[in-house]
Amino acid sequence: MEPRLSLMHGWIPLSLEVLAAITLVAAVGWRTRRWRLLWMPLSAACGAALGGAAYWYVRSAGIVSESAPVALWAWIAVTGLAVAALVTGWRDAQWWRRGLSLLSVPLSLACAGVTLNGWVGYVPTVDAAWAQLTSAPLPDQTDHRALSALQRSGIVPARGRVVSVNIDSTASGFRHRDELVYLPPAWFASVPPPPLPAVMMIGGEFNTPADWLRAGRAIETLDAFAAAHDGQGPVVVFVDSTGNFKVDTECVNGPRGNAADHLTKDVVPYLIGAFGVSAAAAQWAVVGFSAGGTCAVDLAVMHPDLFGSFIDIAGDARPNAGTTSETIDRLFGGSHAAWEDFDPSTAITRHGPYVGLSGLFVVSGAGVDSGRQAAVAKHNGEYDAAVELCGLGASHDIDCGITAVVGKHDWPSAATAFATTLPWLMGHIGTPVGTRPLPMRQQAAAAAARRSPTSPGR
């Protein structure tokens, strides 16, 4: 199996789409006059209704901050057409056409899935898909017994280690899946381990704790950083902010669970106690992508006593589960006061001047300035949210900046963003490494500070 064979573009998605189209055309066929005048239009209407319903649901649920590709809705509609044609044409179809009709349904559904994956980049390559299907071990993964043996051996490994943990949730009552912890080579340098800085990493909506490790290539980035800096690096916890793949909590406390309390009252104390990381807020950071980016800002500005730095990669201006009224209803049980409590703009304003809090906003969709060989942010929703929050934060003494990455709102861009910003982060939370300013950081921060923030709400 070719490890770099893309599932997002190239010949695999194209071949699948061509095969699905040929199969569906042959399955539907020309058939009888009644078929052409009644059942084909009815099947097409069913497909259009399914595509429209999917579009309406995604838009109304506030699942995404940018428009999905038209091809996604088209393939969902085609899937509906294939199902309807299978049902309405089964009785009068020849055996071979029945077989093609059966085959056209999963092929059309697969095309919708490939299109969706090409949009979000959740499974970028064939080997990533195989690892997901077979539940293959994560990069650098080990178990607790092997971890203890390595720690006692006095040998400092060349690469970090990842271990699955089941964090007690008594303080929050939040039901969550097992989470993951990355330990850099420096953690094995002594017993007890040195009080290393810590980073909490949060994935996007519809996530698992392993998403940053598989789709976001975080372990590859962390190991590369450690290799270049004598094994130094942070202890990183990849958290479960939703409790379920189908649930969106936006890291708030509400009817969907006390996600915020889990991250602050369960995870932080656990990492300090179990892995000996520094308890100082200045050496803690929170990083998130998409909905996780929104979480990162929210957690940092609401809990500056716990976090000294944050990186928001392609997040929204505030927790988002639809319109403002839908968000208040879905995430906060209709409580406007609870919504205000978790609105970053409101939290910043209520807190007043901050001391020692630094933040970086990363926006996707950038173009390239060929003269400067630098990414240039485009004025999209992510950029507007970053300017709003960074401007307000700067006016309250948060040392914040904005940078941009080329690419769209997907996991490959998130992976690039983390690799690009990790040196900045390490320079702020205490790992001894010199860093250079990121492209756009100073000028974007100044522009954000000059621009007056907009009011809360969508």
C-alpha positions in Angstrom: 0.0 0.0 0.0 1.4 3.4 -1.1 1.6 5.5 2.1 1.2 8.8 0.3 -1.6 7.9 -1.9 -4.1 10.7 -1.6 -7.8 10.2 -0.8 -8.5 13.9 -1.2 -7.5 14.4 -4.8 -5.9 12.6 -7.7 -6.8 9.4 -9.5 -8.6 7.5 -6.6 -11.5 10.0 -6.0 -11.7 10.6 -9.8 -11.9 6.9 -10.7 -14.5 6.3 -8.0 -16.7 9.1 -9.4 -16.4 7.9 -13.0 -17.3 4.4 -11.9 -20.2 5.5 -9.9 -21.6 7.7 -12.7 -21.3 4.9 -15.3 -22.9 2.4 -13.0 -25.8 4.7 -12.1 -26.5 5.6 -15.8 -26.5 1.9 -16.7 -28.7 1.0 -13.7 -31.3 3.7 -14.5 -31.3 3.2 -18.2 -34.0 4.3 -20.7 -36.4 1.5 -20.0 -40.2 2.0 -20.7 -42.2 5.2 -21.5 -43.8 4.9 -18.0 -40.3 4.7 -16.4 -39.1 7.8 -18.3 -42.2 9.9 -17.6 -43.1 8.8 -14.0 -40.5 6.9 -12.1 -37.3 8.6 -13.3 -38.6 12.1 -12.5 -39.9 10.8 -9.1 -36.5 9.3 -8.4 -34.8 12.5 -9.3 -37.1 14.5 -7.1 -36.3 12.2 -4.2 -32.6 12.7 -4.8 -33.1 16.5 -4.9 -35.1 16.4 -1.7 -32.4 14.5 0.1 -29.6 16.9 -1.1 -31.7 19.9 -0.1 -32.5 18.4 3.3 -28.8 17.7 3.9 -27.9 21.2 2.9 -30.6 22.7 5.2 -29.5 20.6 8.2 -25.8 21.5 7.9 -26.6 25.2 7.6 -29.2 25.3 10.4 -27.0 23.2 12.8 -24.1 25.6 12.5 -21.8 22.7 11.9 -19.4 24.5 9.6 -18.2 28.1 9.2 -17.6 27.9 5.4 -19.6 26.6 2.5 -19.3 23.0 1.5 -18.4 22.2 -2.1 -21.4 22.0 -4.4 -20.3 18.5 -5.4 -21.0 17.2 -1.9 -24.7 18.1 -2.1 -24.8 16.8 -5.7 -23.5 13.4 -4.7 -25.9 13.2 -1.7 -28.7 14.0 -4.2 -27.3 11.3 -6.6 -27.3 8.8 -3.7 -31.0 9.6 -3.1 -31.7 9.1 -6.8 -29.9 5.8 -6.8 -31.9 4.5 -3.8 -35.2 5.7 -5.3 -34.4 4.2 -8.7 -33.5 0.9 -7.0 -36.9 0.7 -5.2 -39.1 2.0 -8.0 -37.5 0.0 -10.8 -36.8 -3.3 -9.0 -39.9 -5.2 -10.1 -39.5 -4.6 -13.8 -35.7 -4.6 -14.1 -33.6 -7.4 -15.6 -31.3 -9.3 -13.3 -28.2 -7.4 -14.4 -29.9 -4.0 -14.0 -30.9 -5.0 -10.5 -27.3 -5.8 -9.7 -26.1 -2.5 -11.1 -28.8 -0.7 -9.2 -27.7 -2.3 -5.9 -24.1 -1.4 -6.7 -24.9 2.2 -7.6 -26.1 3.0 -4.1 -22.8 2.3 -2.1 -20.8 3.8 -5.0 -22.7 7.0 -4.9 -22.6 7.1 -1.1 -18.8 6.5 -1.3 -18.5 9.5 -3.7 -20.3 11.7 -1.2 -18.0 10.5 1.5 -14.9 11.1 -0.6 -16.1 14.6 -1.5 -16.7 15.3 2.2 -13.3 14.0 3.0 -11.7 16.1 0.3 -13.4 19.1 2.0 -12.4 18.5 5.6 -9.3 16.3 5.1 -10.2 13.9 7.9 -8.6 10.9 6.2 -6.0 12.4 3.8 -4.2 9.2 2.6 -4.7 5.5 2.0 -2.5 4.6 4.9 -4.5 6.9 7.2 -7.7 5.2 6.2 -6.2 1.8 6.7 -5.0 2.8 10.2 -8.5 4.0 11.1 -10.2 0.9 9.7 -7.9 -1.5 11.5 -7.5 0.6 14.7 -3.8 0.5 14.2 -1.6 1.8 17.0 -1.0 5.6 16.8 2.5 6.9 16.1 4.8 6.4 19.1 2.0 4.6 21.1 2.9 2.4 24.0 1.1 1.1 27.1 1.5 2.0 30.7 3.7 -1.1 31.6 6.1 -0.4 28.8 6.1 3.3 29.7 7.0 2.6 33.3 9.8 0.2 32.2 11.3 2.7 29.9 11.2 5.4 32.5 12.9 3.2 35.1 15.6 2.1 32.6 17.3 5.5 32.5 17.3 5.5 28.7 16.2 8.6 27.0 14.4 7.6 23.8 15.0 9.3 20.5 11.3 9.8 20.0 8.5 10.7 22.3 5.8 8.2 23.5 2.0 8.3 23.4 -0.1 6.6 26.1 -3.8 6.3 26.4 -5.3 7.5 29.7 -8.7 7.3 31.4 -9.0 10.6 33.3 -11.3 10.6 36.4 -14.2 12.9 35.8 -15.6 13.2 39.3 -15.1 16.9 39.4 -17.1 17.6 36.1 -19.4 14.6 35.7 -18.5 14.7 32.0 -18.7 11.3 30.3 -15.8 11.0 28.0 -13.7 8.6 26.0 -10.1 7.7 26.7 -7.7 10.5 26.0 -4.1 10.5 24.9 -0.8 12.0 26.3 2.4 12.6 24.4 5.6 12.5 26.5 8.7 14.1 24.8 12.2 12.4 25.2 13.1 15.0 27.9 10.3 13.6 30.1 12.4 10.4 30.5 15.6 12.2 31.6 15.0 11.8 35.3 12.8 10.1 37.9 10.6 11.9 38.9 10.4 13.6 35.5 11.2 17.3 35.1 8.3 19.7 35.4 7.9 20.2 31.7 5.5 22.7 30.1 2.1 21.3 29.0 -0.2 21.8 26.0 -3.9 20.8 25.7 -4.9 20.1 22.1 -8.6 20.1 21.0 -9.9 18.8 17.7 -12.8 20.1 15.6 -16.5 19.2 15.7 -17.2 15.5 15.1 -13.9 14.5 16.6 -12.0 11.8 18.5 -9.1 12.4 20.8 -6.8 10.8 18.1 -7.7 13.2 15.3 -4.7 15.5 16.0 -2.4 12.5 15.9 -3.7 10.9 12.8 -5.2 13.7 10.6 -3.2 16.5 12.1 0.2 14.8 12.2 0.9 16.3 15.6 3.2 13.5 16.7 5.3 13.9 13.6 5.6 17.6 14.4 6.3 17.1 18.1 9.0 14.5 17.4 10.6 16.7 14.8 10.7 19.6 17.2 12.2 17.4 20.0 14.8 16.0 17.6 15.9 19.5 16.7 16.1 20.7 20.4 17.9 17.9 22.3 14.7 16.1 23.2 13.0 19.1 24.6 9.3 19.6 24.1 6.0 19.8 26.0 3.9 17.1 27.5 0.8 17.2 25.3 -2.7 15.9 26.2 -5.1 15.2 23.3 -8.5 15.7 25.0 -12.1 14.6 24.4 -14.1 17.7 24.4 -17.4 16.2 23.1 -17.8 12.8 24.7 -19.2 11.4 21.5 -18.3 11.7 17.8 -21.8 12.9 17.0 -22.0 15.5 19.8 -20.9 19.2 19.6 -20.3 20.8 23.0 -18.1 23.8 21.9 -16.3 23.1 25.2 -19.0 24.8 27.3 -21.0 23.6 30.2 -24.6 22.9 29.2 -27.2 20.2 28.4 -24.6 18.3 26.3 -22.3 18.0 29.3 -19.9 19.9 31.4 -17.1 19.9 28.8 -15.5 23.1 30.1 -15.3 21.7 33.6 -13.8 18.4 32.3 -11.0 20.2 30.6 -10.2 22.6 33.4 -11.1 20.6 36.5 -10.3 17.0 35.4 -7.6 17.2 32.8 -5.3 19.9 34.1 -5.0 18.5 37.7 -4.6 15.0 36.3 -1.7 15.9 34.0 0.1 17.7 36.9 -0.4 14.8 39.2 0.2 11.9 36.9 3.0 13.2 34.7 4.6 15.9 36.9 4.1 18.8 34.4 4.5 22.3 35.6 1.5 23.7 37.5 2.4 27.3 36.5 -0.1 28.9 34.1 2.8 30.5 32.2 3.8 27.0 31.1 0.4 25.8 30.0 -1.1 26.4 26.6 -4.2 25.3 24.8 -4.4 24.7 21.0 -7.4 23.9 18.9 -8.6 23.6 15.3 -12.0 24.8 14.0 -14.5 24.4 16.9 -11.4 23.5 19.0 -9.9 26.8 18.1 -12.9 28.5 19.5 -12.5 26.4 22.6 -8.9 27.4 22.9 -9.7 31.1 23.0 -12.6 30.6 25.4 -10.6 28.5 27.8 -7.7 30.8 27.9 -9.6 34.1 28.4 -11.9 32.5 30.9 -9.1 30.8 32.8 -5.9 32.8 32.6 -5.0 31.3 36.0 -4.6 27.9 34.1 -3.3 28.9 30.7 -0.7 31.4 29.7 -0.9 30.9 25.9 -3.3 29.8 23.2 -3.4 29.1 19.5 -6.7 29.4 17.7 -6.6 27.7 14.3 -9.5 28.6 12.1 -12.0 29.1 15.0 -15.2 31.1 15.2 -15.7 34.3 17.2 -17.7 32.5 19.8 -19.3 29.1 20.4 -21.5 28.3 17.4 -24.3 25.8 17.0 -26.3 27.7 14.5 -27.8 31.1 14.8 -27.4 33.0 18.1 -30.9 31.9 19.3 -30.2 28.3 18.2 -26.8 28.3 19.9 -28.4 29.5 23.2 -31.1 26.9 23.0 -28.8 24.0 21.9 -25.7 24.6 24.0 -27.1 26.5 27.0 -30.6 25.2 27.4 -32.1 28.6 26.5 -30.0 30.5 29.1 -28.8 33.8 27.6 -26.8 34.5 30.8 -24.9 31.2 30.3 -24.3 32.0 26.7 -22.8 35.4 27.7 -20.5 33.7 30.3 -18.9 31.6 27.5 -18.8 34.3 24.9 -15.0 35.2 24.6 -15.7 38.9 23.9 -17.9 39.2 27.0 -15.3 37.2 29.1 -12.5 39.5 28.0 -14.4 42.6 28.7 -15.5 41.4 32.1 -12.0 40.3 33.1 -10.3 43.6 32.3 -6.5 43.9 31.8 -4.7 40.5 31.5 -1.2 39.8 32.8 1.0 37.4 30.9 -1.6 35.9 28.4 -0.4 35.5 24.8 -2.5 34.3 21.9 -2.1 33.5 18.2 -4.9 33.3 15.7 -4.2 31.2 12.5 -6.5 31.8 9.6 -6.7 29.5 6.5 -7.4 30.3 2.9 -4.4 32.5 2.5 -2.9 33.5 -0.8 0.9 33.8 -1.4 2.7 37.1 -1.9 5.3 36.0 -4.4 7.5 39.0 -3.8 7.8 38.4 0.0 7.3 34.6 -0.2 4.8 34.9 2.6 1.2 33.9 3.2 -1.3 36.7 3.0 -4.6 36.4 4.8 -7.9 36.6 2.9 -10.8 38.4 4.4 -13.0 35.4 5.2 -15.0 34.5 8.3 -12.0 33.2 10.1 -10.1 36.4 9.5 -13.0 38.5 10.7 -13.3 36.5 13.9 -9.5 36.7 14.5 -9.5 40.5 14.0 -12.4 41.0 16.3 -11.0 38.9 19.1 -7.4 39.9 18.7 -8.4 43.6 18.6 -10.4 43.3 21.7 -7.8 41.1 23.4 -5.0 43.6 22.6 -7.0 46.4 24.1 -7.1 44.3 27.3 -3.4 43.6 27.4 -3.4 40.2 25.7 -0.3 39.8 23.6 -1.9 38.6 20.5 -1.2 38.2 16.8 -2.7 36.9 13.6 -0.9 34.7 11.0 -2.1 32.9 7.9 -1.6 29.5 6.2 -2.2 28.6 2.6 -4.9 26.1 2.2 -8.6 25.7 3.1 -10.4 24.9 6.4 -9.3 21.3 6.6 -7.0 19.0 8.6 -4.0 19.3 6.3 -4.0 23.1 6.8 -4.4 22.5 10.6 -1.4 20.2 10.5 0.6 22.9 8.7 -0.6 25.6 11.1 0.5 23.6 14.1 4.0 22.8 12.6 4.4 26.4 11.7 3.4 27.9 15.1 4.9 25.3 17.4 8.2 27.3 17.8 6.2 30.4 18.7 4.3 28.4 21.3 7.4 26.9 22.8 9.0 30.3 23.1 6.1 31.4 25.2 5.5 28.4 27.5 9.1 27.9 28.6 10.9 25.5 26.3 14.4 27.1 25.8 14.4 27.7 22.1 14.9 30.9 20.1 12.1 31.8 17.7 11.5 34.2 14.8 8.4 36.3 14.4 5.8 34.6 12.2 4.9 36.1 8.9 2.3 38.8 9.3 2.3 38.6 13.1 3.3 42.1 13.9 1.4 44.0 11.2 -1.7 41.9 11.7 -1.7 42.4 15.5 -1.3 46.1 15.0 -4.1 46.2 12.5 -6.3 44.2 14.9 -5.5 46.6 17.7 -6.5 49.6 15.6 -9.8 48.1 14.6 -12.6 48.4 17.1 -14.2 45.1 17.9 -17.7 44.2 16.9 -20.4 43.4 19.4 -21.1 39.9 20.6 -23.5 37.7 18.6 -23.7 36.3 15.1 
